[in-house]
C-alpha cells in the first residue's frame, strides 16, 4: 500500500480491520501469537516497560497473509469456534 508515494512499513490492528474482515484479522493475530511457527503475521514487539496501546503489524506480512488466504489457506480457528462447530454438528446429528 502506498500513501502519498510512501510504502507503509506497519499497519495498526484497527487499520487492518478496515481492509479485511475484523474476525479474520483477529484470527491472524491469534495465529501469530499462539502459533508463530506458521508465519501468518509479524507483529512488532511491545516496548519494554510500556503498556500495549496498539498492535502494530508489519504490512508486508499482512500482504503475504492475504495472498495465502487468496490461495485457499486460512489461519486457525479460535478454540471457541471449534467448540461451537462441534456442538452444532452434534445437535444436527441428534435431530
Secondary structure as the mmCIF struct_conf table of DSSP 4:
data_model
#
loop_
_struct_conf.conf_type_id
_struct_conf.id
_struct_conf.beg_label_comp_id
_struct_conf.beg_label_asym_id
_struct_conf.beg_label_seq_id
_struct_conf.end_label_comp_id
_struct_conf.end_label_asym_id
_struct_conf.end_label_seq_id
STRN STRN1 UNK A 2 UNK A 3
TURN_TY1_P TURN_TY1_P1 UNK A 4 UNK A 5
STRN STRN2 UNK A 6 UNK A 7
BEND BEND1 UNK A 9 UNK A 9
STRN STRN3 UNK A 10 UNK A 12
HELX_RH_AL_P HELX_RH_AL_P1 UNK A 13 UNK A 19
BEND BEND2 UNK A 20 UNK A 20
HELX_RH_AL_P HELX_RH_AL_P2 UNK A 22 UNK A 34
HELX_RH_3T_P HELX_RH_3T_P1 UNK A 36 UNK A 38
STRN STRN4 UNK A 43 UNK A 43
HELX_LH_PP_P HELX_LH_PP_P1 UNK A 44 UNK A 47
TURN_TY1_P TURN_TY1_P2 UNK A 48 UNK A 49
BEND BEND3 UNK A 50 UNK A 50
BEND BEND4 UNK A 54 UNK A 54
STRN STRN5 UNK A 56 UNK A 58
HELX_RH_AL_P HELX_RH_AL_P3 UNK A 59 UNK A 70
TURN_TY1_P TURN_TY1_P3 UNK A 71 UNK A 72
HELX_LH_PP_P HELX_LH_PP_P2 UNK A 75 UNK A 78
HELX_RH_AL_P HELX_RH_AL_P4 UNK A 79 UNK A 94
#
